[in-house]
Amino acid sequence: MAKSLLIISRQAPWNGPSAREALDIALAGGAFDLPLGMVFLDDGVFQLANGQQPAALQQKNLGANLQALPMFGVDALFACGHSLASRGLAAGDLALPVQVLDDAALTGLIAQYDQVVTL
């Protein structure tokens, strides 16, 4: 039986390769039917924001990778409510539907997974 994996993405899409690496791990795991979830925490919630213009920063757009997550079976998508609020984002501002969690629910979610990777 495959162990479950939770990926916690904490970096903004324009702050180095961590955001892309987290998405790549999720897509690869989904392609192999690995039970996994993904949490966007801290500046990682900026990955979910609509209307990004990464070309202005000479970055690649992560939007296509985000949109591919459900197609690869990665349906367990979560965002930290505190992180969203403190960065001025609301559920309507996001490019992908996620379940917004408070701190207690986030702690409970992490405990449900066998392995946790933070990028």
Contacts in CASP RR format, 6 or more apart in sequence:
PFRMAT RR
TARGET T0000
AUTHOR 0000-0000-0000
METHOD contacts of the structure
MODEL  1
MAKSLLIISRQAPWNGPSAREALDIALAGGAFDLPLGMVFLDDGVFQLAN
GQQPAALQQKNLGANLQALPMFGVDALFACGHSLASRGLAAGDLALPVQV
LDDAALTGLIAQYDQVVTL
2 33 0 8 1.000
2 34 0 8 1.000
2 35 0 8 1.000
3 35 0 8 1.000
3 114 0 8 1.000
3 115 0 8 1.000
4 34 0 8 1.000
4 35 0 8 1.000
4 36 0 8 1.000
4 37 0 8 1.000
4 112 0 8 1.000
4 113 0 8 1.000
4 114 0 8 1.000
4 115 0 8 1.000
5 29 0 8 1.000
5 34 0 8 1.000
5 35 0 8 1.000
5 36 0 8 1.000
5 37 0 8 1.000
5 113 0 8 1.000
5 114 0 8 1.000
5 115 0 8 1.000
5 116 0 8 1.000
5 117 0 8 1.000
6 36 0 8 1.000
6 37 0 8 1.000
6 38 0 8 1.000
6 39 0 8 1.000
6 109 0 8 1.000
6 110 0 8 1.000
6 112 0 8 1.000
6 113 0 8 1.000
6 115 0 8 1.000
6 116 0 8 1.000
6 117 0 8 1.000
7 22 0 8 1.000
7 25 0 8 1.000
7 26 0 8 1.000
7 36 0 8 1.000
7 37 0 8 1.000
7 38 0 8 1.000
7 39 0 8 1.000
7 116 0 8 1.000
7 117 0 8 1.000
7 118 0 8 1.000
7 119 0 8 1.000
8 22 0 8 1.000
8 38 0 8 1.000
8 39 0 8 1.000
8 41 0 8 1.000
8 110 0 8 1.000
8 116 0 8 1.000
8 117 0 8 1.000
8 118 0 8 1.000
8 119 0 8 1.000
9 18 0 8 1.000
9 19 0 8 1.000
9 22 0 8 1.000
9 23 0 8 1.000
9 38 0 8 1.000
9 39 0 8 1.000
9 40 0 8 1.000
9 41 0 8 1.000
9 44 0 8 1.000
9 47 0 8 1.000
9 119 0 8 1.000
10 18 0 8 1.000
10 41 0 8 1.000
10 42 0 8 1.000
10 43 0 8 1.000
10 44 0 8 1.000
10 118 0 8 1.000
10 119 0 8 1.000
11 18 0 8 1.000
11 19 0 8 1.000
11 22 0 8 1.000
11 42 0 8 1.000
11 43 0 8 1.000
11 44 0 8 1.000
11 119 0 8 1.000
12 19 0 8 1.000
12 43 0 8 1.000
12 44 0 8 1.000
12 46 0 8 1.000
12 47 0 8 1.000
13 19 0 8 1.000
13 20 0 8 1.000
13 44 0 8 1.000
13 46 0 8 1.000
13 47 0 8 1.000
13 52 0 8 1.000
13 54 0 8 1.000
13 59 0 8 1.000
13 62 0 8 1.000
14 46 0 8 1.000
14 54 0 8 1.000
14 57 0 8 1.000
14 59 0 8 1.000
15 43 0 8 1.000
18 119 0 8 1.000
19 44 0 8 1.000
19 47 0 8 1.000
19 62 0 8 1.000
19 119 0 8 1.000
20 60 0 8 1.000
20 62 0 8 1.000
20 65 0 8 1.000
21 119 0 8 1.000
22 38 0 8 1.000
22 117 0 8 1.000
22 119 0 8 1.000
23 47 0 8 1.000
23 62 0 8 1.000
23 65 0 8 1.000
23 66 0 8 1.000
23 69 0 8 1.000
24 65 0 8 1.000
25 117 0 8 1.000
25 119 0 8 1.000
26 36 0 8 1.000
26 37 0 8 1.000
26 38 0 8 1.000
26 69 0 8 1.000
26 72 0 8 1.000
26 74 0 8 1.000
27 65 0 8 1.000
27 68 0 8 1.000
27 69 0 8 1.000
27 72 0 8 1.000
27 74 0 8 1.000
29 36 0 8 1.000
29 72 0 8 1.000
29 74 0 8 1.000
30 36 0 8 1.000
30 72 0 8 1.000
30 73 0 8 1.000
30 74 0 8 1.000
31 72 0 8 1.000
33 73 0 8 1.000
36 74 0 8 1.000
36 76 0 8 1.000
37 74 0 8 1.000
37 76 0 8 1.000
37 77 0 8 1.000
37 78 0 8 1.000
37 113 0 8 1.000
38 69 0 8 1.000
38 74 0 8 1.000
38 76 0 8 1.000
38 77 0 8 1.000
38 78 0 8 1.000
39 78 0 8 1.000
39 79 0 8 1.000
39 80 0 8 1.000
39 101 0 8 1.000
39 106 0 8 1.000
39 109 0 8 1.000
39 110 0 8 1.000
40 47 0 8 1.000
40 48 0 8 1.000
40 77 0 8 1.000
40 78 0 8 1.000
40 79 0 8 1.000
40 80 0 8 1.000
40 83 0 8 1.000
40 98 0 8 1.000
41 79 0 8 1.000
41 80 0 8 1.000
41 83 0 8 1.000
41 106 0 8 1.000
42 80 0 8 1.000
42 83 0 8 1.000
43 83 0 8 1.000
43 87 0 8 1.000
44 83 0 8 1.000
45 79 0 8 1.000
45 80 0 8 1.000
45 83 0 8 1.000
45 84 0 8 1.000
45 87 0 8 1.000
45 89 0 8 1.000
46 87 0 8 1.000
46 89 0 8 1.000
47 62 0 8 1.000
47 66 0 8 1.000
48 66 0 8 1.000
48 79 0 8 1.000
48 89 0 8 1.000
48 93 0 8 1.000
48 94 0 8 1.000
48 95 0 8 1.000
48 96 0 8 1.000
48 98 0 8 1.000
49 89 0 8 1.000
49 93 0 8 1.000
49 94 0 8 1.000
49 95 0 8 1.000
50 92 0 8 1.000
50 93 0 8 1.000
50 94 0 8 1.000
50 95 0 8 1.000
51 95 0 8 1.000
52 61 0 8 1.000
52 62 0 8 1.000
52 63 0 8 1.000
54 60 0 8 1.000
54 61 0 8 1.000
54 62 0 8 1.000
55 61 0 8 1.000
63 95 0 8 1.000
66 95 0 8 1.000
66 96 0 8 1.000
67 95 0 8 1.000
67 96 0 8 1.000
69 75 0 8 1.000
69 77 0 8 1.000
69 96 0 8 1.000
77 96 0 8 1.000
77 97 0 8 1.000
77 98 0 8 1.000
77 99 0 8 1.000
78 98 0 8 1.000
78 99 0 8 1.000
78 100 0 8 1.000
78 101 0 8 1.000
78 106 0 8 1.000
78 109 0 8 1.000
79 94 0 8 1.000
79 98 0 8 1.000
79 99 0 8 1.000
79 100 0 8 1.000
79 101 0 8 1.000
80 100 0 8 1.000
80 101 0 8 1.000
80 103 0 8 1.000
80 106 0 8 1.000
81 100 0 8 1.000
81 101 0 8 1.000
81 102 0 8 1.000
82 102 0 8 1.000
82 103 0 8 1.000
84 90 0 8 1.000
84 91 0 8 1.000
84 100 0 8 1.000
91 98 0 8 1.000
91 100 0 8 1.000
101 109 0 8 1.000
110 116 0 8 1.000
END
